[in-house]
Amino acid sequence: MDKSWINIRNRLDPLYEKGAADFVKFASKDRPNATEILCPCTKCRNMRFMKKVDVAEHIVVDGFLSSYTHWIFHGESSLTSSSIPEPAVGDRTQEMIRDAFGIPMFNQLDEIGSGEGNEDSDGLDDATKKFFNLVKEAEKEFEHHASIRRSNRRFRPHDVNKVHNETFHIWFRNHVQMLYEEGDEALSKEAISLAMGPLKKAVRYTGYVINGFKYHTKARESNRATQHSGVMVKANTDSYASARDMNPIAGDVNYYGVLTDIIVLHYSKKFRFVLFKCDWVDN
């Protein structure tokens, strides 16, 4: 897409106004049903969601953020759809993405892939290790928690954690955008890929082998005597007696469930994650 209009100084130039309108159209492709998108004007700086009809006006009045040349928060990717397998995810994808990552998928695809996948059995792959290192580094400094506490000094710990869980993906995206604009050499391609969300196409499996264990979805083995759909997750988490509890207890909690879906998300050609969607037992 032509981006030369960004450098036109006269923002009343018809080419500039057309470029602003074309940008909104481009950004809307990944979010056709959304009424708001991040505004890249010099005042909003991709920090605020605005109505689509107002974004073009902001760009004309305040100017387009000149350092924002790779539109990573508006659907632009350096990869093509041919970089990953063709089978796509069906109707339940968006729900699964939000449940697992808090990151919205921008469109739904009708085709549903099936089959059985495989993961190297010698532990986490390099991309997964990089992801957990990124999250660990980001949370080690408690920057997001600290910003929530500063803005809401009357919040209880439970409230801070709740807001953190619901908004961390937005903070992380804006944090990466800031580092990108500053030209931070430590900013990795994996962090940028993670911040801009997964590619629009993904793969669904009914079976998967990981770390030497075989898993099948409940639907795949509904009529079989041998079952491979049971799962157990041990999570270290803070447990609250109530919303007013000021002294949460940290400890391991076991969750038991049945595997209902397997989705592989691609953030780049080599950067991917396997998600297990489960029906959990209320214990």
C-alpha positions as CSV (number, residue, x, y, z in Angstrom):
1,M,0.0,0.0,0.0
2,D,1.3,3.5,-0.9
3,K,2.4,5.3,2.3
4,S,4.1,8.3,0.6
5,W,1.1,10.6,1.6
6,I,2.3,10.4,5.2
7,N,5.2,12.8,4.4
8,I,3.0,15.4,2.6
9,R,3.2,18.6,4.8
10,N,0.0,20.2,3.6
11,R,-2.6,18.0,5.3
12,L,-5.3,19.7,3.2
13,D,-3.8,18.3,0.1
14,P,-6.4,15.9,-1.6
15,L,-3.7,13.2,-1.8
16,Y,-3.2,13.4,2.0
17,E,-6.9,13.3,2.7
18,K,-7.3,10.4,0.3
19,G,-4.4,8.6,2.1
20,A,-6.1,9.1,5.5
21,A,-9.3,7.6,4.1
22,D,-7.4,4.7,2.5
23,F,-5.7,4.0,5.8
24,V,-9.0,3.6,7.6
25,K,-10.2,1.3,4.8
26,F,-7.0,-0.8,5.1
27,A,-7.3,-0.9,8.9
28,S,-10.9,-2.0,8.7
29,K,-10.2,-5.1,6.7
30,D,-9.1,-7.0,9.7
31,R,-11.8,-5.7,11.9
32,P,-14.9,-5.4,9.6
33,N,-17.4,-5.6,12.5
34,A,-15.6,-3.2,14.9
35,T,-16.7,0.3,15.3
36,E,-13.4,1.5,16.7
37,I,-9.7,1.1,15.8
38,L,-6.5,2.5,17.3
39,C,-5.9,6.0,16.1
40,P,-2.3,6.7,14.8
41,C,-2.5,10.5,14.9
42,T,0.3,12.4,16.6
43,K,-1.9,13.0,19.7
44,C,-3.4,9.5,20.1
45,R,-0.2,7.7,19.1
46,N,-2.0,4.3,18.9
47,M,-2.9,4.6,22.5
48,R,-6.6,5.3,22.1
49,F,-9.4,3.5,20.3
50,M,-11.5,5.9,18.2
51,K,-14.5,5.5,16.0
52,K,-13.5,4.7,12.4
53,V,-15.3,7.8,11.1
54,D,-13.2,10.0,13.5
55,V,-9.8,8.4,12.8
56,A,-9.4,10.0,9.3
57,E,-10.4,13.4,10.7
58,H,-7.8,13.0,13.5
59,I,-5.1,12.2,11.0
60,V,-5.9,15.2,8.9
61,V,-6.2,17.6,11.8
62,D,-3.3,16.4,14.0
63,G,-1.1,14.6,11.4
64,F,-0.1,10.9,11.1
65,L,2.5,9.5,13.4
66,S,5.5,9.7,11.1
67,S,7.5,7.0,12.8
68,Y,4.6,4.5,12.4
69,T,5.7,3.2,9.0
70,H,5.0,-0.5,9.7
71,W,1.3,-0.7,10.5
72,I,1.6,-3.6,12.9
73,F,-1.4,-2.6,15.0
74,H,-3.7,-2.3,11.9
75,G,-3.3,-5.7,10.3
76,E,-0.1,-5.3,8.3
77,S,2.2,-8.3,8.4
78,S,5.4,-9.1,6.5
79,L,4.1,-12.6,6.0
80,T,1.7,-13.9,3.4
81,S,-1.1,-16.4,3.9
82,S,1.1,-18.9,2.0
83,S,3.5,-19.0,4.9
84,I,1.3,-21.4,6.9
85,P,-0.9,-24.3,6.0
86,E,-4.2,-23.6,4.3
87,P,-6.8,-25.2,6.7
88,A,-8.5,-22.5,8.8
89,V,-10.4,-22.2,12.0
90,G,-14.1,-22.1,12.3
91,D,-16.8,-20.4,14.3
92,R,-15.3,-20.9,17.8
93,T,-11.9,-19.3,17.1
94,Q,-12.6,-15.8,18.4
95,E,-13.9,-17.1,21.7
96,M,-10.9,-19.3,22.1
97,I,-8.4,-16.5,21.3
98,R,-10.0,-14.2,23.8
99,D,-10.1,-16.9,26.5
100,A,-6.5,-17.8,26.1
101,F,-4.7,-14.6,25.2
102,G,-7.2,-11.7,25.6
103,I,-6.4,-10.8,22.0
104,P,-9.3,-10.4,19.5
105,M,-9.2,-12.2,16.2
106,F,-10.3,-9.9,13.5
107,N,-12.3,-12.1,11.2
108,Q,-13.7,-15.6,11.0
109,L,-13.1,-18.2,8.4
110,D,-15.5,-20.8,7.2
111,E,-13.2,-23.7,6.4
112,I,-12.3,-26.1,9.2
113,G,-9.1,-28.1,9.1
114,S,-8.7,-31.5,10.8
115,G,-6.1,-34.1,11.3
116,E,-3.4,-34.8,13.8
117,G,-0.4,-32.6,14.6
118,N,2.9,-33.2,16.4
119,E,5.2,-31.2,18.6
120,D,8.9,-32.0,19.3
121,S,9.1,-34.3,22.3
122,D,12.1,-32.8,23.9
123,G,10.3,-29.9,25.7
124,L,9.3,-26.4,24.7
125,D,10.5,-25.2,21.3
126,D,12.6,-22.1,20.9
127,A,9.7,-19.8,20.0
128,T,7.7,-20.8,23.0
129,K,10.7,-20.3,25.3
130,K,11.1,-16.8,23.8
131,F,7.5,-16.0,24.5
132,F,7.7,-17.0,28.2
133,N,10.9,-15.1,28.5
134,L,9.2,-12.0,27.1
135,V,6.3,-12.3,29.5
136,K,8.6,-13.0,32.4
137,E,10.7,-9.9,31.6
138,A,7.7,-7.7,31.1
139,E,6.1,-8.7,34.4
140,K,9.4,-8.8,36.3
141,E,9.4,-5.1,36.6
142,F,5.7,-4.9,37.4
143,E,5.3,-1.9,35.2
144,H,1.7,-2.7,34.3
145,H,0.7,-3.4,37.9
146,A,2.5,-0.2,39.0
147,S,0.7,1.9,36.5
148,I,-2.7,0.5,37.6
149,R,-2.0,1.2,41.2
150,R,-0.9,4.8,40.4
151,S,-4.1,5.4,38.5
152,N,-6.3,3.8,41.0
153,R,-4.9,4.1,44.5
154,R,-8.0,2.9,46.2
155,F,-8.0,-0.4,44.3
156,R,-7.7,-3.6,46.4
157,P,-5.1,-6.3,45.3
158,H,-8.0,-8.3,43.8
159,D,-9.1,-5.2,41.7
160,V,-5.5,-4.6,40.5
161,N,-5.1,-8.2,39.4
162,K,-8.5,-8.2,37.6
163,V,-7.6,-5.0,35.6
164,H,-4.2,-6.4,34.9
165,N,-5.6,-9.6,33.5
166,E,-8.1,-7.8,31.3
167,T,-5.8,-5.1,29.9
168,F,-2.2,-6.5,29.9
169,H,-2.4,-7.3,26.2
170,I,-3.3,-3.6,25.4
171,W,-0.4,-2.4,27.6
172,F,2.0,-4.8,26.1
173,R,1.0,-3.7,22.5
174,N,1.5,0.0,23.4
175,H,4.7,-0.8,25.2
176,V,6.1,-2.5,22.2
177,Q,4.9,0.3,19.9
178,M,6.8,2.8,22.1
179,L,10.0,0.7,22.0
180,Y,9.6,0.4,18.2
181,E,9.3,4.1,17.8
182,E,12.3,4.7,19.9
183,G,14.4,2.3,17.8
184,D,15.2,0.0,20.8
185,E,17.7,-2.5,19.5
186,A,16.7,-5.0,22.1
187,L,13.2,-5.3,20.7
188,S,12.9,-8.7,19.0
189,K,10.8,-9.7,16.0
190,E,9.0,-12.1,18.3
191,A,7.9,-9.3,20.6
192,I,6.5,-7.3,17.6
193,S,4.8,-10.4,16.2
194,L,3.2,-11.1,19.6
195,A,2.1,-7.5,20.1
196,M,0.3,-7.3,16.7
197,G,-1.6,-10.5,17.3
198,P,-1.8,-13.8,15.4
199,L,-2.3,-14.2,11.7
200,K,-5.8,-14.4,10.4
201,K,-5.5,-18.0,9.4
202,A,-4.9,-20.9,11.8
203,V,-5.1,-24.6,11.9
204,R,-7.6,-26.9,13.8
205,Y,-6.6,-30.4,14.8
206,T,-8.6,-33.2,16.3
207,G,-5.5,-34.9,17.7
208,Y,-2.0,-33.8,18.8
209,V,1.2,-35.4,20.1
210,I,3.3,-33.3,22.4
211,N,6.1,-34.3,24.8
212,G,5.4,-38.0,24.0
213,F,1.7,-37.8,25.0
214,K,-1.2,-38.3,22.6
215,Y,-4.3,-36.1,22.9
216,H,-7.6,-36.4,21.1
217,T,-10.6,-34.1,21.2
218,K,-13.7,-35.5,22.9
219,A,-15.6,-35.5,19.6
220,R,-13.0,-37.6,17.8
221,E,-13.1,-40.4,20.3
222,S,-16.7,-40.3,21.3
223,N,-17.3,-43.9,20.3
224,R,-14.0,-45.3,21.3
225,A,-13.2,-47.4,24.3
226,T,-9.8,-45.8,24.9
227,Q,-10.0,-42.1,25.8
228,H,-7.2,-39.5,25.3
229,S,-9.3,-36.4,25.9
230,G,-8.8,-35.9,29.6
231,V,-6.5,-33.1,30.8
232,M,-5.2,-31.7,34.1
233,V,-3.5,-28.4,34.6
234,K,-1.7,-27.4,37.8
235,A,-1.7,-23.6,38.1
236,N,0.2,-21.5,40.7
237,T,-2.3,-18.7,41.4
238,D,-3.6,-16.3,44.1
239,S,-6.8,-17.5,45.7
240,Y,-9.2,-15.0,47.2
241,A,-11.8,-15.8,49.8
242,S,-13.9,-12.9,48.5
243,A,-13.6,-9.6,46.5
244,R,-12.8,-7.9,49.8
245,D,-10.0,-10.3,50.7
246,M,-6.8,-8.3,51.3
247,N,-4.6,-11.3,52.0
248,P,-4.8,-13.8,49.0
249,I,-3.1,-17.1,49.4
250,A,-0.7,-18.2,46.7
251,G,-0.6,-21.9,45.9
252,D,-1.1,-24.6,43.3
253,V,-4.6,-25.3,42.1
254,N,-5.5,-28.4,40.0
255,Y,-7.9,-28.0,37.1
256,Y,-9.5,-31.0,35.4
257,G,-11.3,-31.1,32.1
258,V,-12.0,-32.6,28.7
259,L,-10.3,-31.5,25.5
260,T,-12.8,-30.1,23.0
261,D,-10.6,-28.2,20.5
262,I,-7.0,-27.9,19.3
263,I,-5.9,-24.7,17.6
264,V,-2.5,-23.7,16.3
265,L,-1.9,-20.0,16.0
266,H,0.8,-18.5,13.8
267,Y,2.3,-15.1,14.7
268,S,5.0,-15.5,12.1
269,K,6.5,-18.2,9.9
270,K,8.3,-19.8,12.9
271,F,6.5,-18.3,15.8
272,R,3.5,-20.3,16.8
273,F,1.5,-21.6,19.7
274,V,-0.8,-24.6,20.2
275,L,-3.9,-23.9,22.2
276,F,-6.0,-26.6,23.9
277,K,-9.6,-25.5,24.6
278,C,-11.3,-27.5,27.3
279,D,-14.5,-27.9,29.2
280,W,-13.4,-27.6,32.9
281,V,-14.9,-29.4,35.9
282,D,-16.2,-26.9,38.5
283,N,-14.3,-28.1,41.6
